[in-house]
Amino acid sequence: MVLAAGLGTRLRPLTYEISKPMVPVLDRPVMEHILDLLERHECGPVIANLHYFPEAIREYFGERISYSYEPELLGTAGGVRACADFLTAVGDSFLIISGDALTDIDLSSMAATHARMGGIATLAVKRVADTREYGVVLHDRDGRVTGFQEKPDPEEALSDLGNCGIYMFKREIFDYFPERPFVDWAQDVFPALLAADEAFHIHEVGEYWNDVGSLAELRAATFAALRGELHLQSEAREVRPGVTVVGEAALPGDAEVEGPVWIGAGVQIGAGVRLMGPVVLGDGARVGERAQVRESILFPGTELAPEAILIGALAAQGDILQSLRRRRAQAIS
């Protein structure tokens, strides 16, 4: 199950226009990168819960996945229980993953941990530099979860393993849900497991993971993908060292480029432009003559005026999804 119902308030004003799972990273929405990951590890069938801008997600992904609409948000776990019949129809265990985070986690390795440990749940965790930004997970020497701390100050933190919000559960997990619609993993289900002395375990992630919890993290994760630190599926090709292009986009002969630079499909670049990486020009973006861009992202369809200077920025304009829909239609055809 892909969790895609949240409001994405920390990414506003972007998420006043689109839902967080549909925010573009390189050449596709965050959620599409997650679905690509699931397919690479042969996870499926897949269902997503929807609430905010649900039709945009349905329209984009179509019959690739199934959907569960929540007229009112049911919490991090309540939406999962609403899909219990779907999730327990095939096999004894199922996977929950956020549709608004970026990761190249080895899900096959996590599944092996889940099977080997034999507990009711397995939680993906990753070491974090600042525990104040995350819920952290405590465990014993065998990897069994013993407790949690919610965003502790570093001097009070008993663990530096952040909860990634990626879980594998046995079907019996639903026995530990309270009898009300709104249910939270951290507040309701995990405490119930601890109280019942039910065994559940961690799986430490060595791969990239970013919950894209802020505009700064969105920028950092996009640049990590551009540098190859985060491995995402892409239709791009490297035309020269540090310059990656989708489709037939071309640089003017007098353009000055310091990579890494990503140029999406249908991008138009004027004469005399300077690009100082990391720079991402989303599909259909237009950069006016003699404009200068440094360490910035232009989202799909964004236009930068001639002679403009853009430094350390996220720039968006108009219907962000329009170019993504066009790329999706072209891919299907």
C-alpha positions as a Python dict, from the first residue, in 0.01 Angstrom:
ca = {
    (1, 'M'): (0, 0, 0),
    (2, 'V'): (124, 346, -93),
    (3, 'L'): (21, 619, 150),
    (4, 'A'): (-89, 919, -56),
    (5, 'A'): (-363, 1094, 142),
    (6, 'G'): (-167, 1358, 333),
    (7, 'L'): (-193, 1735, 292),
    (8, 'G'): (180, 1804, 257),
    (9, 'T'): (156, 2128, 454),
    (10, 'R'): (533, 2165, 490),
    (11, 'L'): (573, 2187, 112),
    (12, 'R'): (336, 2482, 75),
    (13, 'P'): (286, 2680, -143),
    (14, 'L'): (363, 2395, -389),
    (15, 'T'): (101, 2178, -224),
    (16, 'Y'): (-166, 2444, -257),
    (17, 'E'): (-160, 2342, -624),
    (18, 'I'): (-84, 1968, -617),
    (19, 'S'): (-66, 1687, -364),
    (20, 'K'): (275, 1603, -219),
    (21, 'P'): (299, 1261, -394),
    (22, 'M'): (261, 1441, -728),
    (23, 'V'): (545, 1690, -672),
    (24, 'P'): (789, 1630, -960),
    (25, 'V'): (1144, 1509, -901),
    (26, 'L'): (1347, 1502, -1222),
    (27, 'D'): (1113, 1362, -1486),
    (28, 'R'): (823, 1220, -1282),
    (29, 'P'): (623, 1262, -960),
    (30, 'V'): (760, 1136, -629),
    (31, 'M'): (489, 870, -615),
    (32, 'E'): (582, 735, -958),
    (33, 'H'): (938, 680, -836),
    (34, 'I'): (790, 478, -547),
    (35, 'L'): (577, 269, -784),
    (36, 'D'): (881, 209, -1002),
    (37, 'L'): (1065, 85, -692),
    (38, 'L'): (781, -151, -603),
    (39, 'E'): (780, -294, -954),
    (40, 'R'): (1156, -348, -952),
    (41, 'H'): (1114, -560, -638),
    (42, 'E'): (802, -735, -771),
    (43, 'C'): (578, -596, -497),
    (44, 'G'): (212, -596, -579),
    (45, 'P'): (-72, -563, -644),
    (46, 'V'): (-73, -206, -510),
    (47, 'I'): (-340, 18, -357),
    (48, 'A'): (-309, 385, -257),
    (49, 'N'): (-525, 584, -17),
    (50, 'L'): (-636, 925, -145),
    (51, 'H'): (-777, 1242, 8),
    (52, 'Y'): (-613, 1563, -116),
    (53, 'F'): (-641, 1625, -494),
    (54, 'P'): (-748, 1260, -542),
    (55, 'E'): (-852, 1294, -906),
    (56, 'A'): (-509, 1417, -1013),
    (57, 'I'): (-357, 1095, -880),
    (58, 'R'): (-629, 876, -1031),
    (59, 'E'): (-597, 1049, -1368),
    (60, 'Y'): (-220, 1019, -1377),
    (61, 'F'): (-180, 655, -1269),
    (62, 'G'): (-506, 516, -1406),
    (63, 'E'): (-538, 138, -1379),
    (64, 'R'): (-175, 88, -1279),
    (65, 'I'): (-292, 65, -916),
    (66, 'S'): (-611, 48, -707),
    (67, 'Y'): (-745, 330, -489),
    (68, 'S'): (-914, 387, -154),
    (69, 'Y'): (-1067, 733, -109),
    (70, 'E'): (-1088, 882, 241),
    (71, 'P'): (-1350, 1160, 265),
    (72, 'E'): (-1200, 1233, 606),
    (73, 'L'): (-842, 1144, 697),
    (74, 'L'): (-823, 822, 897),
    (75, 'G'): (-469, 857, 1036),
    (76, 'T'): (-146, 685, 943),
    (77, 'A'): (-291, 342, 1027),
    (78, 'G'): (-666, 395, 992),
    (79, 'G'): (-637, 428, 616),
    (80, 'V'): (-449, 99, 610),
    (81, 'R'): (-724, -80, 799),
    (82, 'A'): (-974, 50, 543),
    (83, 'C'): (-778, -152, 286),
    (84, 'A'): (-742, -466, 501),
    (85, 'D'): (-934, -692, 262),
    (86, 'F'): (-712, -586, -29),
    (87, 'L'): (-390, -620, 173),
    (88, 'T'): (-465, -964, 313),
    (89, 'A'): (-604, -1116, -6),
    (90, 'V'): (-262, -1240, -121),
    (91, 'G'): (-3, -1384, 119),
    (92, 'D'): (46, -1356, 493),
    (93, 'S'): (230, -1021, 493),
    (94, 'F'): (201, -685, 322),
    (95, 'L'): (411, -370, 274),
    (96, 'I'): (325, -10, 364),
    (97, 'I'): (533, 269, 209),
    (98, 'S'): (495, 646, 185),
    (99, 'G'): (405, 786, -154),
    (100, 'D'): (566, 1119, -71),
    (101, 'A'): (919, 1013, 27),
    (102, 'L'): (1221, 937, -188),
    (103, 'T'): (1420, 619, -140),
    (104, 'D'): (1593, 338, -325),
    (105, 'I'): (1563, 96, -31),
    (106, 'D'): (1624, -270, -111),
    (107, 'L'): (1274, -398, -42),
    (108, 'S'): (1375, -754, -121),
    (109, 'S'): (1633, -741, 157),
    (110, 'M'): (1374, -599, 395),
    (111, 'A'): (1133, -880, 305),
    (112, 'A'): (1406, -1132, 383),
    (113, 'T'): (1458, -970, 725),
    (114, 'H'): (1083, -980, 788),
    (115, 'A'): (1067, -1350, 703),
    (116, 'R'): (1381, -1439, 900),
    (117, 'M'): (1282, -1257, 1221),
    (118, 'G'): (927, -1390, 1210),
    (119, 'G'): (773, -1103, 1405),
    (120, 'I'): (436, -945, 1344),
    (121, 'A'): (601, -632, 1202),
    (122, 'T'): (928, -506, 1057),
    (123, 'L'): (1012, -134, 1058),
    (124, 'A'): (1264, 23, 820),
    (125, 'V'): (1498, 257, 1011),
    (126, 'K'): (1792, 474, 911),
    (127, 'R'): (2055, 657, 1111),
    (128, 'V'): (1980, 1029, 1121),
    (129, 'A'): (2201, 1326, 1203),
    (130, 'D'): (1934, 1525, 1390),
    (131, 'T'): (1689, 1326, 1602),
    (132, 'R'): (1476, 1638, 1652),
    (133, 'E'): (1335, 1585, 1304),
    (134, 'Y'): (1225, 1222, 1344),
    (135, 'G'): (1062, 963, 1561),
    (136, 'V'): (1342, 728, 1669),
    (137, 'V'): (1322, 356, 1737),
    (138, 'L'): (1479, 174, 2034),
    (139, 'H'): (1576, -193, 2007),
    (140, 'D'): (1767, -471, 2179),
    (141, 'R'): (2077, -652, 2051),
    (142, 'D'): (1859, -887, 1842),
    (143, 'G'): (1682, -602, 1664),
    (144, 'R'): (1357, -640, 1857),
    (145, 'V'): (1180, -309, 1909),
    (146, 'T'): (1170, -202, 2273),
    (147, 'G'): (1033, 150, 2250),
    (148, 'F'): (1012, 485, 2071),
    (149, 'Q'): (1101, 849, 2122),
    (150, 'E'): (925, 1123, 1927),
    (151, 'K'): (1169, 1386, 1797),
    (152, 'P'): (1396, 1388, 2104),
    (153, 'D'): (1668, 1648, 2158),
    (154, 'P'): (2005, 1491, 2067),
    (155, 'E'): (2125, 1495, 2429),
    (156, 'E'): (1812, 1303, 2536),
    (157, 'A'): (1794, 1064, 2240),
    (158, 'L'): (1841, 696, 2325),
    (159, 'S'): (1871, 605, 1956),
    (160, 'D'): (1967, 769, 1629),
    (161, 'L'): (1759, 531, 1417),
    (162, 'G'): (1484, 731, 1250),
    (163, 'N'): (1156, 561, 1161),
    (164, 'C'): (1130, 566, 779),
    (165, 'G'): (756, 497, 769),
    (166, 'I'): (816, 181, 563),
    (167, 'Y'): (662, -124, 726),
    (168, 'M'): (601, -493, 663),
    (169, 'F'): (318, -647, 862),
    (170, 'K'): (160, -985, 910),
    (171, 'R'): (-216, -989, 871),
    (172, 'E'): (-254, -1028, 1248),
    (173, 'I'): (-153, -665, 1294),
    (174, 'F'): (-518, -564, 1264),
    (175, 'D'): (-590, -743, 1593),
    (176, 'Y'): (-408, -459, 1770),
    (177, 'F'): (-612, -171, 1628),
    (178, 'P'): (-851, 22, 1854),
    (179, 'E'): (-1221, 20, 1768),
    (180, 'R'): (-1244, 366, 1612),
    (181, 'P'): (-1189, 500, 1259),
    (182, 'F'): (-887, 726, 1322),
    (183, 'V'): (-578, 520, 1409),
    (184, 'D'): (-211, 616, 1432),
    (185, 'W'): (82, 374, 1423),
    (186, 'A'): (292, 561, 1678),
    (187, 'Q'): (12, 655, 1916),
    (188, 'D'): (-208, 346, 1897),
    (189, 'V'): (-77, 33, 1724),
    (190, 'F'): (291, 21, 1821),
    (191, 'P'): (218, 90, 2191),
    (192, 'A'): (-38, -192, 2179),
    (193, 'L'): (226, -429, 2044),
    (194, 'L'): (469, -332, 2319),
    (195, 'A'): (201, -369, 2588),
    (196, 'A'): (118, -718, 2459),
    (197, 'D'): (490, -813, 2448),
    (198, 'E'): (444, -886, 2078),
    (199, 'A'): (774, -926, 1890),
    (200, 'F'): (846, -681, 1610),
    (201, 'H'): (1180, -580, 1466),
    (202, 'I'): (1387, -324, 1280),
    (203, 'H'): (1549, -342, 937),
    (204, 'E'): (1830, -86, 911),
    (205, 'V'): (1844, 87, 574),
    (206, 'G'): (2180, 162, 414),
    (207, 'E'): (2031, 305, 98),
    (208, 'Y'): (1908, 660, 43),
    (209, 'W'): (1594, 775, 221),
    (210, 'N'): (1445, 1125, 252),
    (211, 'D'): (1091, 1190, 372),
    (212, 'V'): (1084, 1517, 170),
    (213, 'G'): (950, 1685, 480),
    (214, 'S'): (1039, 2038, 375),
    (215, 'L'): (1121, 2245, 69),
    (216, 'A'): (1491, 2224, 162),
    (217, 'E'): (1471, 1844, 175),
    (218, 'L'): (1289, 1833, -158),
    (219, 'R'): (1574, 2032, -309),
    (220, 'A'): (1837, 1813, -140),
    (221, 'A'): (1672, 1489, -253),
    (222, 'T'): (1639, 1613, -611),
    (223, 'F'): (2007, 1704, -621),
    (224, 'A'): (2097, 1367, -465),
    (225, 'A'): (1917, 1196, -754),
    (226, 'L'): (2094, 1423, -1001),
    (227, 'R'): (2434, 1329, -853),
    (228, 'G'): (2352, 957, -850),
    (229, 'E'): (2338, 926, -471),
    (230, 'L'): (1970, 830, -503),
    (231, 'H'): (1906, 577, -777),
    (232, 'L'): (1584, 653, -962),
    (233, 'Q'): (1445, 514, -1285),
    (234, 'S'): (1475, 765, -1567),
    (235, 'E'): (1447, 805, -1942),
    (236, 'A'): (1738, 1050, -1952),
    (237, 'R'): (2077, 1011, -2118),
    (238, 'E'): (2408, 1178, -2043),
    (239, 'V'): (2510, 1380, -2349),
    (240, 'R'): (2835, 1499, -2196),
    (241, 'P'): (2993, 1473, -1852),
    (242, 'G'): (2757, 1626, -1600),
    (243, 'V'): (2479, 1708, -1848),
    (244, 'T'): (2174, 1479, -1858),
    (245, 'V'): (1900, 1529, -2114),
    (246, 'V'): (1552, 1382, -2166),
    (247, 'G'): (1444, 1357, -2529),
    (248, 'E'): (1593, 1586, -2790),
    (249, 'A'): (1655, 1898, -2583),
    (250, 'A'): (1969, 2079, -2694),
    (251, 'L'): (2197, 2346, -2551),
    (252, 'P'): (2286, 2654, -2757),
    (253, 'G'): (2647, 2659, -2865),
    (254, 'D'): (2727, 2960, -2650),
    (255, 'A'): (2570, 2826, -2331),
    (256, 'E'): (2803, 2795, -2032),
    (257, 'V'): (2732, 2483, -1828),
    (258, 'E'): (2889, 2353, -1508),
    (259, 'G'): (2733, 2020, -1413),
    (260, 'P'): (2553, 1842, -1282),
    (261, 'V'): (2262, 1969, -1490),
    (262, 'W'): (1934, 1795, -1579),
    (263, 'I'): (1740, 1913, -1885),
    (264, 'G'): (1389, 1774, -1918),
    (265, 'A'): (1187, 1701, -2230),
    (266, 'G'): (1084, 2003, -2435),
    (267, 'V'): (1304, 2249, -2246),
    (268, 'Q'): (1392, 2568, -2436),
    (269, 'I'): (1719, 2741, -2354),
    (270, 'G'): (1805, 3085, -2493),
    (271, 'A'): (2140, 3208, -2620),
    (272, 'G'): (2407, 3305, -2373),
    (273, 'V'): (2255, 3116, -2079),
    (274, 'R'): (2473, 3014, -1782),
    (275, 'L'): (2383, 2701, -1583),
    (276, 'M'): (2588, 2637, -1267),
    (277, 'G'): (2496, 2302, -1116),
    (278, 'P'): (2334, 2139, -955),
    (279, 'V'): (2048, 2261, -1176),
    (280, 'V'): (1726, 2086, -1279),
    (281, 'L'): (1515, 2221, -1564),
    (282, 'G'): (1183, 2035, -1560),
    (283, 'D'): (990, 1930, -1869),
    (284, 'G'): (877, 2222, -2082),
    (285, 'A'): (1071, 2483, -1886),
    (286, 'R'): (1196, 2790, -2076),
    (287, 'V'): (1512, 2982, -1989),
    (288, 'G'): (1541, 3323, -2152),
    (289, 'E'): (1849, 3458, -2326),
    (290, 'R'): (2145, 3538, -2102),
    (291, 'A'): (1963, 3415, -1791),
    (292, 'Q'): (2181, 3265, -1518),
    (293, 'V'): (2080, 2974, -1295),
    (294, 'R'): (2275, 2833, -1003),
    (295, 'E'): (2186, 2550, -761),
    (296, 'S'): (1817, 2574, -849),
    (297, 'I'): (1517, 2377, -971),
    (298, 'L'): (1273, 2498, -1236),
    (299, 'F'): (961, 2285, -1214),
    (300, 'P'): (788, 2170, -1533),
    (301, 'G'): (645, 2449, -1745),
    (302, 'T'): (827, 2729, -1561),
    (303, 'E'): (956, 3027, -1759),
    (304, 'L'): (1262, 3229, -1654),
    (305, 'A'): (1280, 3575, -1807),
    (306, 'P'): (1574, 3686, -2023),
    (307, 'E'): (1871, 3808, -1819),
    (308, 'A'): (1714, 3685, -1494),
    (309, 'I'): (1940, 3547, -1220),
    (310, 'L'): (1819, 3253, -1007),
    (311, 'I'): (2031, 3127, -716),
    (312, 'G'): (1945, 2853, -467),
    (313, 'A'): (1578, 2854, -559),
    (314, 'L'): (1272, 2645, -638),
    (315, 'A'): (1077, 2810, -921),
    (316, 'A'): (729, 2708, -1032),
    (317, 'Q'): (472, 2865, -1259),
    (318, 'G'): (126, 2771, -1381),
    (319, 'D'): (1, 2412, -1397),
    (320, 'I'): (292, 2202, -1273),
    (321, 'L'): (120, 1878, -1366),
    (322, 'Q'): (49, 1967, -1727),
    (323, 'S'): (394, 1873, -1854),
    (324, 'L'): (399, 1559, -1639),
    (325, 'R'): (66, 1450, -1787),
    (326, 'R'): (204, 1510, -2134),
    (327, 'R'): (512, 1300, -2063),
    (328, 'R'): (295, 1024, -1917),
    (329, 'A'): (70, 1024, -2223),
    (330, 'Q'): (372, 1003, -2453),
    (331, 'A'): (517, 716, -2252),
    (332, 'I'): (191, 521, -2271),
    (333, 'S'): (155, 580, -2647),
}
